[in-house]
Structure formats: C-alpha cells, structure tokens
Amino acid sequence: MIRRRVWFFIFLFIPMLTAANEQITFTMDEAVRRALDQSINLRKGVIDLAQAGYSAGRLWSEIFPSFSLSAGLGILPSTPLFTDPGFRYRDDALSYTLTFGVSLSLNPSFVSSMRRIELAYRSQLLSLENATRQLEIHVIKNFLGLNAMKANISLMEESLELATLKRESDRIAWANGLINELTWLNSQLSEKTALYNLHNAQAVYQNALEEFLVLLGMEPASDVIFEGSIDIVPINLDPEQLILEHLPRRPDIISQRQTIERLELSRNVVAHSSRSPSLNLSAQWRGGSPTPNNQGLSAPFADNLSGSVTVNIPIDSWIPGTRQSQTVRAAGAELEKALLDLQTTETQAKTQIRTLVTRLRNAWESIEISRLRVDFAQRTVDATEIGFRNGTVEFKELEDRRKDLSEARQRLLQGEITCQSLLLDLAAALNVDWRSLVGGLQ
C-alpha cells in the first residue's frame, strides 16, 4: 500500500515538474505581438480613439437644434387656504398642458468647434500610434537585454570555472610551499567573488525575465530561449540631414503643433462666443385646456403656436478690462506660450538626435576596438595553451590569459547591447521603424 502511494505521488508531480522546466522559445516579433495584445493601456487607447472617431463622424451635432417636450396637469387649482372664503377644491378649475418646442442657436464659433473635434480625433490617433511604437521599443530593449544577460551569465560561469581551476592550482602550490599564504587567500577570494557575481547576475536575470513574461501576459518559466537580434553595422549618419527629413514627423513635434492648433481654435471659440452676434430661432406649440375655464378636464382642447427670432449682440467683451475681455486675452496668451514651447521642443529634439548619432558613432568605434581585443585575447590564449602543453608556460599564465579573454568578451557584449539600445532610441527619436533604419545603414 505504501509503495502504491509513493508511485501515485511520483506520477502526480512529474507533469508539474515537467511544466516548470518547460522550455519556451521566443522570437522578437512574437514577443512584440504578445505585448501589444496584452497591453491594457493600448486597449484603453483604442476605446478613446473609437469615442473620438464617433464624435468626429457626427459634427452635425454641433448645430443640431434642441427639442423639448413636456406635459403638465394642474391637480390643485388656485384657492385660499387661511383667508376667506377658505380652502375649496374646485374640479371645474383643473387644467392640463402639452408643450413641444424647438430652438436653434447659431454663432460663428461652431465652425471652430467642429474643427476642434476633428483635431481631438487626430490627436488621439497620434497618441495611440506613439504608444504602440514606444511599447514595441520597450519590449525589444528588454528582449535584447535578457538575451545579453544570458550570454553574460555564460561568460561568468566560464570565469567561475577559471577561478576554481586557479584556486585549485594555487592550493597545490601553497601546500608545496611554492606560493605564500596571501596569494592563496587572494585566489580563494577571487573564486568566491566570481561565485557571488554569478549568483547576483542569475537573480537579476530571473527577476527581469519574470517581469518580461508578465508584460507578455505569460506565466513565469524557468528556461526561455530568445531568437533574434539587431544587426550591428557601421554608423555613417548625418545628423543634420536626419533632422531635416524626420524632425517634422516626430510625435512630440506633431503633438505640440496640434496643441497650438487646438489653442487657436479655442481662442476662436471664446472670441466668437463672447464678441460675435448670435442668432436664436425658436418655435413652441402649446395645447391643453383653456385657462381659466369652468369645465375642468372636460373643457374643449385648445392649442397655439408661437415662434421668435432673436439676435444677441454682446457688448461687454468689447470693453477692455471686463471679465469677458480678459478671457479672450488669456486665450491669446496661452497660444503665445504654446508657440514658445514648440521652439523649446524642436531645440531639444535636434539636440537629442545629434547626441544619439554621436553616441552611436562612438559605440561603434568601441565595438571595433572590443572585437580587436577579443581577437588578440583569443590568439594569446591559443599561443599560451601551446606553450603550456610544451612546458614553456606556467598554468597560472594560461589562467590569466583566459581571464583576459573572458573580460574582453564581456566588454564586447556590453558594447553590442549599448549600440543596439542606441539604435532603437534613434529610431524612436526619428519616428521611423528600426528595421528601416538598420537597413539604411547597411
């Protein structure tokens, strides 16, 4: 019976262990697609865009007339309460009314109001597109960063192996009296430091991986393989040409211009509402029992129709210093500040593009130097291994050269991820697809 229970629990937990160690493979495009599908903010943006589009498709609502319908019943005709002849309920004085009215107010401001609604839709569309691109850049950066972390962990595992071999070699040498105790202690410290750095890197990677999988709407996994990368190519870009071609298409520049347009329309709405004449058209139909009457609700039905045309000409807003005049003036001041903000945004955008191009150029030069270092370090290791096998080089020298190779590889890996991140930042700054940017550099 005990044996059966043991086998039962074994078969019960084997599928769970298999699922926990399941290997997941991700491509860059698949990760982006999953993140876009799972983003709550993008879903909310789609809802806001649909609402703005609904309003933009029904601009006629700005001049749609106002309709009203009411019905009333006079259940308590007018009668004294405390004075003579006292309270008396009169059935013959009951009355009822039916009223239907329509009114229309026309002001030149409705044209600017319509354009402002259309602008709101275009602004929402720009915001959604920008949010989508920013999320894509964020996912790709995390994807490349996690891939680089895995590669760095592999290099750190090699460093730990080298430190362990060196520690073992120094242990034998210290036991034979060939090295002093300080060298032996430093060797042990180097191994423990490499082990600490490895464990720390593994913990950081695992935390970053879990956050990344949550972003994709997935459960944590123990082993993930990342397929795909960004080609690192020589950087030969003219920042001034990039500014000339792509600056007007930056989302922040477009958004600021839309803000200026919105403020211009708002100023027009305020100015026309406060200073332009308004034409009011209204008509009303009223029906019910005549008042006064002596027949109550049985009185014959009677109705009447009335209409009016009114022109309202505002005066206060034309007088300097009035509240209406100050409101119009404040709208103009907001527009002037928005124009200054546009200049600041353009200046910052130009500086960002120039800085990114310069940093990319420097990063590429650093990568070239790092690749040369790796090449020389590899050659040195190869030559040192030959000398070690021939007995002309000590084992300590071989381990030192292997350590140099591992450090050179780590620096190259860090330089590559920095260059890839800068490429993505530049693509975002130019508001272009990073694939087209990398393709244009090749």
C-alpha positions, -999 to 999 in steps of 0.1 A, spaced: 0 0 0 28 24 9 46 16 -24 14 24 -43 11 57 -26 47 66 -34 41 58 -71 9 78 -71 27 109 -58 55 104 -83 31 103 -113 12 132 -98 42 156 -96 61 145 -127 38 166 -150 41 196 -127 79 193 -127 79 190 -165 57 220 -169 80 240 -146 111 231 -166 94 235 -199 115 254 -225 99 283 -242 113 299 -274 106 335 -283 113 354 -314 115 392 -313 84 397 -334 64 372 -313 73 390 -281 62 423 -296 29 409 -308 22 393 -274 29 426 -256 7 446 -279 -21 422 -275 -18 422 -237 -14 459 -231 -42 474 -211 -31 509 -219 -34 502 -256 -68 488 -252 -79 519 -234 -64 540 -261 -84 521 -287 -116 528 -268 -107 565 -265 -99 566 -302 -132 549 -311 -151 575 -290 -132 604 -306 -139 589 -341 -176 586 -332 -177 623 -323 -157 633 -354 -181 615 -376 -211 634 -363 -200 670 -365 -236 680 -373 -244 676 -336 -227 710 -331 -256 727 -349 -283 702 -341 -314 720 -328 -327 715 -292 -360 697 -289 -382 697 -258 -415 680 -249 -434 685 -216 -468 676 -202 -484 691 -171 -515 686 -150 -528 712 -126 -541 690 -98 -546 718 -73 -562 749 -87 -555 782 -70 -576 786 -38 -573 804 -5 -561 785 25 -564 807 56 -583 837 43 -619 839 33 -637 821 19 -613 793 30 -599 763 12 -621 749 -15 -611 723 -40 -626 732 -75 -629 704 -100 -640 728 -127 -606 746 -124 -584 716 -132 -562 720 -163 -537 702 -184 -510 713 -209 -489 698 -236 -458 717 -249 -434 710 -277 -406 733 -285 -376 736 -308 -348 761 -307 -316 767 -326 -287 790 -317 -262 799 -344 -229 815 -337 -197 816 -359 -179 797 -331 -195 764 -343 -170 761 -372 -140 762 -348 -158 737 -325 -162 713 -354 -125 716 -363 -116 711 -327 -135 678 -325 -117 666 -357 -84 677 -341 -92 657 -310 -96 625 -331 -62 631 -349 -45 638 -316 -59 605 -301 -48 586 -332 -13 601 -329 -12 592 -292 -22 556 -299 4 552 -327 31 567 -305 22 544 -275 23 514 -298 58 523 -311 71 531 -276 58 497 -263 75 479 -292 108 497 -285 105 488 -248 98 451 -255 127 449 -280 150 465 -255 140 440 -228 143 412 -253 178 421 -262 188 429 -226 176 394 -214 194 378 -243 226 397 -233 221 387 -197 220 351 -206 252 354 -227 268 373 -198 259 346 -173 275 320 -196 307 341 -196 305 345 -158 302 307 -155 334 304 -175 350 330 -153 340 309 -122 354 278 -138 387 296 -144 387 310 -108 380 275 -95 409 260 -115 432 287 -104 422 283 -68 428 245 -70 462 252 -87 472 277 -60 461 252 -33 485 226 -46 512 253 -49 506 266 -14 506 231 0 540 225 -16 554 259 -4 556 274 -39 534 305 -30 528 324 1 495 324 21 484 359 8 484 346 -28 465 315 -17 439 337 2 435 360 -28 429 330 -51 401 319 -28 387 354 -26 387 356 -64 367 323 -66 341 335 -41 338 369 -58 332 352 -91 306 329 -75 289 359 -59 288 378 -91 273 348 -109 246 343 -84 238 380 -84 236 381 -122 213 350 -122 190 366 -97 188 398 -117 181 379 -148 154 358 -132 136 389 -119 139 407 -153 126 375 -170 96 373 -147 87 410 -153 91 405 -191 68 374 -191 42 394 -171 44 421 -197 36 394 -223 8 380 -203 25 347 -196 33 327 -165 69 325 -152 91 299 -169 125 285 -159 141 284 -193 134 308 -221 153 309 -254 154 343 -272 158 341 -310 166 372 -329 188 402 -326 196 436 -343 225 436 -367 253 459 -356 266 478 -386 289 508 -391 273 541 -383 275 567 -410 247 592 -405 245 629 -410 225 643 -380 216 675 -398 201 655 -427 182 634 -403 168 665 -386 158 680 -419 140 648 -430 125 635 -398 121 663 -373 86 674 -386 74 638 -382 84 634 -345 53 627 -323 62 653 -298 66 680 -326 33 669 -341 16 669 -307 29 703 -299 16 717 -333 -17 701 -326 -17 718 -292 -11 751 -310 -39 744 -334 -62 734 -305 -55 766 -287 -61 787 -318 -95 770 -322 -102 775 -285 -93 812 -289 -116 815 -319 -144 798 -300 -140 821 -270 -137 852 -292 -168 844 -313 -189 833 -283 -180 865 -265 -180 890 -293 -199 877 -323 -237 881 -327 -258 850 -321 -289 842 -339 -316 823 -319 -345 807 -336 -373 791 -315 -408 778 -320 -432 764 -295 -465 746 -297 -488 745 -267 -520 726 -262 -544 718 -234 -575 730 -216 -581 768 -218 -573 788 -187 -593 799 -169 -623 777 -176 -652 763 -157 -653 729 -172 -621 714 -157 -606 685 -176 -637 681 -198 -630 715 -214 -625 715 -251 -589 711 -263 -572 743 -275 -537 749 -288 -515 777 -301 -482 780 -320 -456 807 -315 -421 815 -329 -394 840 -324 -362 852 -340 -337 869 -317 -303 884 -324 -280 888 -294 -251 913 -298 -226 911 -269 -211 944 -257 -191 936 -225 -163 917 -242 -155 947 -264 -149 968 -233 -112 965 -221 -108 951 -186 -141 932 -184 -142 896 -174 -152 886 -210 -123 907 -224 -99 891 -200 -110 856 -210 -103 864 -247 -69 879 -237 -60 848 -217 -67 825 -246 -43 845 -267 -16 844 -240 -19 805 -239 -14 804 -276 18 825 -274 32 802 -247 24 772 -268 44 787 -297 74 792 -273 70 756 -261 72 744 -298 106 762 -302 118 745 -270 106 711 -281 123 715 -315 156 725 -299 155 696 -275 147 672 -304 176 684 -325 199 681 -296 187 645 -289 192 634 -325 227 649 -327 236 633 -293 223 599 -303 242 599 -336 274 609 -318 269 582 -292 262 556 -318 293 565 -337 314 563 -305 297 530 -296 306 515 -330 342 526 -326 342 510 -291 328 478 -306 355 476 -332 382 481 -305 365 454 -283 364 430 -312 401 435 -318 407 429 -281 387 397 -282 407 386 -313 440 394 -297 430 378 -264 419 346 -283 452 345 -301 471 350 -269 451 322 -252 458 299 -282 496 306 -281 496 303 -243 479 269 -245 506 257 -270 533 269 -246 516 253 -217 515 219 -235 551 223 -245 561 231 -209 573 266 -216 544 284 -199 531 280 -164 495 272 -157 490 305 -139 499 324 -170 474 304 -190 446 310 -165 454 348 -165 451 349 -203 418 330 -202 406 355 -177 416 384 -200 397 367 -228 366 364 -207 367 400 -197 372 411 -233 341 391 -243 321 407 -216 331 442 -227 322 434 -263 288 420 -252 281 452 -232 292 474 -261 269 455 -285 238 458 -263 246 495 -258 248 500 -296 215 482 -301 198 502 -275 210 535 -291 198 523 -325 163 518 -310 164 552 -293 174 569 -325 146 551 -344 122 563 -318 136 599 -319 132 599 -357 98 582 -355 108 555 -380 107 518 -379 140 505 -365 142 479 -393 143 505 -420 169 525 -400 192 494 -397 185 485 -433 196 520 -444 229 517 -425 239 485 -443 
